[in-house]
Amino acid sequence: MGGLLSGLGGICGLAAFVCSIIILIAAFKDETVKGILCLCVPFYILYYGFVVFEHEKKGLIVGVWLGGGIINALLQVAAMSAS
C-alpha cells in the first residue's frame, strides 16, 4: 500500500514540477530579472503565478502546480506512515 501511495504522490509531484517549469519559463520570457527572482526568492514564484503570469490555461497550470504539490506531500506522508 505504501508503494502505491508513494507512486501516486510521485506522479502528482512530477505534474507540479512540470507546471512550475512552465511558470518559470514564462517569467524568464517576460524579464530575466523576474526569472531570477522566481528561482532565488522563495515566494516570488507564488506571486508571479497568481498576479503576473499570463497564459490561456493559467488556472489549470497554477492549479496543478499548487494542488499537485500539496497532494504529493500528503501522499508521501501517508506512504511513510503506511510502511
C-alpha positions as a Markdown table, in Angstrom:
| # | Residue | x | y | z |
|---|---|---|---|---|
| 1 | Met | 0.0 | 0.0 | 0.0 |
| 2 | Gly | 2.8 | 2.4 | 0.8 |
| 3 | Gly | 4.4 | 1.8 | -2.6 |
| 4 | Leu | 1.1 | 2.7 | -4.4 |
| 5 | Leu | 0.7 | 5.9 | -2.4 |
| 6 | Ser | 4.3 | 6.8 | -3.0 |
| 7 | Gly | 3.9 | 6.2 | -6.7 |
| 8 | Leu | 0.8 | 8.3 | -7.0 |
| 9 | Gly | 2.5 | 11.1 | -5.0 |
| 10 | Gly | 5.4 | 10.9 | -7.3 |
| 11 | Ile | 3.1 | 11.4 | -10.3 |
| 12 | Cys | 1.4 | 14.4 | -8.7 |
| 13 | Gly | 4.8 | 15.8 | -7.8 |
| 14 | Leu | 6.1 | 15.4 | -11.4 |
| 15 | Ala | 3.0 | 17.2 | -12.7 |
| 16 | Ala | 3.6 | 20.0 | -10.2 |
| 17 | Phe | 7.2 | 20.2 | -11.3 |
| 18 | Val | 6.3 | 20.5 | -15.0 |
| 19 | Cys | 3.8 | 23.3 | -14.2 |
| 20 | Ser | 6.4 | 25.2 | -12.1 |
| 21 | Ile | 8.8 | 24.9 | -15.1 |
| 22 | Ile | 6.2 | 26.4 | -17.4 |
| 23 | Ile | 5.7 | 29.3 | -15.0 |
| 24 | Leu | 9.5 | 29.7 | -14.7 |
| 25 | Ile | 9.9 | 29.8 | -18.5 |
| 26 | Ala | 7.2 | 32.4 | -18.8 |
| 27 | Ala | 9.0 | 34.5 | -16.1 |
| 28 | Phe | 12.3 | 34.4 | -18.0 |
| 29 | Lys | 10.5 | 35.3 | -21.2 |
| 30 | Asp | 8.8 | 38.3 | -19.5 |
| 31 | Glu | 12.0 | 39.6 | -17.9 |
| 32 | Thr | 15.3 | 38.0 | -16.9 |
| 33 | Val | 15.1 | 39.6 | -13.5 |
| 34 | Lys | 11.7 | 38.1 | -12.9 |
| 35 | Gly | 13.0 | 34.7 | -13.8 |
| 36 | Ile | 15.9 | 35.0 | -11.4 |
| 37 | Leu | 13.6 | 36.2 | -8.7 |
| 38 | Cys | 11.4 | 33.1 | -9.3 |
| 39 | Leu | 14.5 | 30.9 | -8.8 |
| 40 | Cys | 16.0 | 32.7 | -5.8 |
| 41 | Val | 13.3 | 34.3 | -3.8 |
| 42 | Pro | 11.1 | 31.5 | -2.3 |
| 43 | Phe | 7.6 | 33.2 | -2.5 |
| 44 | Tyr | 8.1 | 35.3 | -5.6 |
| 45 | Ile | 7.1 | 32.4 | -7.9 |
| 46 | Leu | 3.8 | 32.2 | -5.9 |
| 47 | Tyr | 3.2 | 36.0 | -6.5 |
| 48 | Tyr | 4.2 | 35.7 | -10.2 |
| 49 | Gly | 2.0 | 32.7 | -10.7 |
| 50 | Phe | -1.1 | 34.4 | -9.3 |
| 51 | Val | -0.6 | 38.0 | -10.4 |
| 52 | Val | 1.8 | 38.4 | -13.3 |
| 53 | Phe | 1.6 | 35.1 | -15.2 |
| 54 | Glu | -0.4 | 35.3 | -18.4 |
| 55 | His | -1.4 | 32.1 | -20.2 |
| 56 | Glu | -4.5 | 30.9 | -21.9 |
| 57 | Lys | -4.6 | 27.9 | -19.4 |
| 58 | Lys | -3.4 | 29.9 | -16.3 |
| 59 | Gly | -6.0 | 28.3 | -14.0 |
| 60 | Leu | -5.1 | 24.8 | -15.0 |
| 61 | Ile | -1.3 | 25.4 | -14.7 |
| 62 | Val | -1.4 | 27.2 | -11.4 |
| 63 | Gly | -4.0 | 24.7 | -10.0 |
| 64 | Val | -1.9 | 21.6 | -11.0 |
| 65 | Trp | 1.2 | 23.3 | -9.7 |
| 66 | Leu | -0.2 | 24.0 | -6.2 |
| 67 | Gly | -2.6 | 21.1 | -6.0 |
| 68 | Gly | -0.1 | 18.6 | -7.3 |
| 69 | Gly | 2.5 | 19.7 | -4.8 |
| 70 | Ile | 0.1 | 19.5 | -1.9 |
| 71 | Ile | -1.3 | 16.1 | -2.9 |
| 72 | Asn | 2.3 | 14.9 | -3.4 |
| 73 | Ala | 3.2 | 15.9 | 0.1 |
| 74 | Leu | 0.1 | 14.4 | 1.7 |
| 75 | Leu | 0.6 | 11.1 | -0.2 |
| 76 | Gln | 4.3 | 10.8 | 0.6 |
| 77 | Val | 3.5 | 11.3 | 4.3 |
| 78 | Ala | 0.7 | 8.7 | 4.1 |
| 79 | Ala | 3.1 | 6.3 | 2.4 |
| 80 | Met | 5.7 | 6.7 | 5.1 |
| 81 | Ser | 3.1 | 6.0 | 7.8 |
| 82 | Ala | 1.6 | 3.1 | 6.0 |
| 83 | Ser | 5.0 | 1.3 | 5.7 |
